[in-house]
Amino acid sequence: MRVGVVGATGFVGKALVAALTERGDAVVAFSRDPAKARRALPGVADARSLEAITAEGVADLDAVVNLAGESIGAKRWDAEYKAAILESRVRTTRRVVDAIGAAGRRPEVLVNASAVGFYGPRGDEEVTEATPSGDDFLSGVCREWEREAERVSGFGAREVRLRLGVVLGDGGGSLEKMLLPFKMFVGGPVGDGRQWFSWVHLADVVGAIVWALDHPTLHGPVNVTAPEPVRFRDFAEALGRRLRRPSWLPVPAFALRLAMGQMAEVVVTGQRAVPAALIADGYSFKYSRIDDALAAVV
């Protein structure tokens, strides 16, 4: 299979490219810096600029995986950065879909990233792919993002929307930022710690994407989260056990809101998301329990 990966040099993208090339697929990386992508991604068949996402640029591909988007946790959300979060996702996805629609020979499937933030704060409610969208900022971003991806079905291509949980993996992602306070003996839950934490190991993110590429039965929204979400306090305790550090010092919600602004709501609220579509389609998770996932990462 010849697979185009947009956002190939990101945390998930690098792991996906490695897995695809290892199994013998030809990977075309689309990046803002193709030269950097070639250096960072040994084994790629080709590296192209984002401007190469055109009808001609995708016509030689069997599938496209779009992982592009500004990090939601890189800095405090002001009006300018919120616009960048939205536009980086919508603009790139629109470009990919328009290119597929105009191609003479079209890729058969688009696997497009989204997030469990689609559902908004849900308390203790268990959410599946059938649960409607929330009404906060991140929900709105995911709705617009997914709306662009859905258009590809009008061109005869299968579309899969990956609603990603918090990805845990070595060498990057959210976990890297969480480790520091624990290593300094000041780790603990955020707020009261009762909010649900929908996590997923990087290996299962890659596994789910590869599954989506290979299985035509999978389409539409797909929660990419471990089958056993945990409350944040339980995650903090598990991380403390793994690091042999205390995990009792909570971060007050009001302090987080002062420091992070509106972005803090993503942390102090949460979703109890379960991967109903993946399980129904037959995917078997490598990491279902948080202790096993952390043992593999930390």
N, C-alpha and C positions, 0 to 999 in steps of 0.2 A: 504494500500500500504506500502511496505517496501522500504525505500529510503535511499541510502547511500549518505552522504554529505561530500565532501572533502573540507577542509577549513571551517569546521563547527564552529570554535571559532572566526572567523573574524567578522567584522562589519555586513555584510550581512548575513553570516552564522548563527550567533546567532538568528537573527530575523526570518530567515527561519526555523530553528529547532523548535523555539517556535510555529510558525504557524502550522507546520506539526504535531507536537505532540498534539497541542490543538484540531486539527480536527480528531485525532485518528490514524494517521499514525505512524508506527514504524520507528524510525530514527536510522541509524547506522552512527556514526561520525568517520571520518578518520582524524587523527591529529598527529602532530609530538610528542605530549605529551598526550596520551590517558587518563592518570590519571587526568591531568588538565582539559581535555575535559569533563570528567564525573562530575567534580566539577562545571564547568561553565555552563553545559547544563543539568539541571534537566529534567528528563523525557526521556532521550535518551534510546533506547533499548540496545545499545552496543556502546562502543568506542574502536576503533582499531588504530593501528599505520599506518603510510603511507606505511610501508613495507608489511602490510596486504592487500594492493591493488594487489591482485593476482587473478588467475582464481577461486580458492577456496574462496577467500575473497569477491568476488562479486556475486557468484553463488546463494546466498540466497536473492538477491535484485531484486526488480521489476524495479527500476530506480536508476540512479546515477546523482547527481548534483555536478559539479566540479567548485569550486570557488577559487581554490588555485592560489597564485602568489604573488611575492614580491610587496610591495607598490611602485608605481611609484613616489610618492611624499615624501618618507621617507628621502631622502638626495640628494645632488647634483649628477648629472649623470657623473661619470667618467667611464673609459673603464670597470673596474671591476664590477661596479654596473649595467651598461647597460647589461653586460653579465648575471648577476644574474636575472635581470628583464625578459630577454628572456628565460633563461634556466629553471627558476622556473615554468614558464607557459608551455613551450613545454615539458619538462621532465615529469611533473606530468600528463599532458593530454595524453602523449604517454603511460605512465604506465597504466592509466585508460583504454584506448582503447585496449591496448594489453591484459589486464586482461579480458575485456568483450569478446574479440575475442576468447580467449582460454577457456572460461568458458563452462562447460557442459550445464548448464542452464543459459541463458544470460538475463541480464536486458533488458527491452523492449525499454528504452529511455535513452539517455545521454543528459542532459542539461548542457552546458559548457559555462563558462563566456568568454566574449571578451569585446571589448570597441569601442565606436564611434571613438576613435583614429584610427581605421581601415581606415577611409576616408581621414585622413590627413587634413591640412588646406584647407578650401573650400570657404572662403569669405562669400558672401551672398547666395550662391547656396543652395537650399534645397536638403538635401540628404535623400534617402530612402535606403532600403536594396538592391536595384538594382544598386546603385551607386558604381563604382569601387573603389578599394583601392587607397590610396595616395602613396607617395614615400618617406616619412620621416621615422625616426627611429621607432616611435611608430606604424606606419602603417605596417612596416615590422614585428614587434613583433606580431601584431594581425593576419597578414597573416599566419605566421608560426604556431601560436597558433590554429587558426581555421583549418588549413590544417590537423593538428593532429586529431582534433575532427571529421572532416568530414570522416575520415577513418572508423569510427564505422558503417556507413551505409553499408559498405561492409560486415559486419557481421550480417546484418539483423535488426539492431537496428535503431530506429528513432533518429535523432540528431537535437538539437536546439542550435544555437549559439547566446548567449545573448550579443548584442553590447550595453553595459551599458553607460549611460551618467554619469554626476556628481551626485552621490547619496547624497541626503540631508536627514539627520535623526538625532535623538537625541542621544548623547553619543558617537560620533565618526565620522569617515569619513571626507570628505573635509571641511564641514561646521565648524567643531570644530576649524580648523586652521584659517578660515576666520573671526571668531567672535572676536578674540582678538583685532585687530586694530580698529574695530568699537567700542568696549567697551572702548578703550583708546582715543576715539574721533579723530582718524586719519584714518578712513575707507574711501574707495572710489574705483572707477574703476581702472582696470589695463590698462595702456596705454591710448588710446583714448576711450576705453570702447565700441567701435563699434563691436568688435568681438562677435560672437554668443555663447551663453552659453546653452548647451543642458543638462538640469538638469532632475532629477527624484526623487520623494519622495521614501524613503525606503519602505513604505507600498506598493507602486506600483511595486518595484523590487520584493518583496516577492510575491505579487499578480501575477505578470507575470510569475514567476517561477512555482508557483502552477498551473496556467493556462496551462503552457507548459507541465507539468506532466499529466494533466487531459485531454488534448485535442489533440488527434492524428492528427488533421488537421493542427497543427502548426509544422513546421519543417524548417530547414535551418537557415539563418541569421535573427535575430529579433532585431530591435532597441528598447531598453528599455529606452525610454526617454519620458518626458511629451509631450503631443500634442502641447504645446505652448512654444517653446524655446524662450528665451529673449536675448537681447543684454546685455553684461556684465554691462554696466552702469545702465540699468534698474534693473538688479538683485541687484546691489549695493544700488540703491535708495530704493528698496523694503526692503532690509535688514536694511538699516538705519531707515526707517519708523518703522519697527517692533521693533527695539531696542531703538527708540527715540534718535538716534545719528546722527550727520552729516555724509553725504556720498559724499562730494564734493572733497576730497583730493585724486587726482590720484596717482598711483604708476607708475613712468616713466618706459617705457618698457626697456630702456637701463639699468636702475638700477636693474631691475629684472633679466636681462640677466647676468649682472655682478655677482649677488648673486647666481643665480640658474643654470647658464650655459645653456646647450641645453634644459634642462627640462623646461625652461621659455617659450619655443615656444608653449608648450601645453596650457599655460595660456594666452599668448598674441595673439594666433590665436584660431580658434575654428571651430565648425561645427554647421550648422543649421539642426540638425537631427530630423526627424519625425518618429513616430512608425507606419508606414503604415501596416506592417504585423500583429501586434497585433490588430489594429483597424479593419482590414479586417476580422480577425478571431473572432471578437466579444467581445474582452476584453474592459471593461469599466474602465477608470482611476478614482481613488479616488481623485487624485489631478492633475488638469490640469492647474491651474493658480498659478504663483509663490507666490503671496500674501497669498493664502490659504495654500500652502505648508509650508511657513515660519511661519505662525500663528500656525500651528500644531507642529512645531519643536522647535521654539525659545521661 
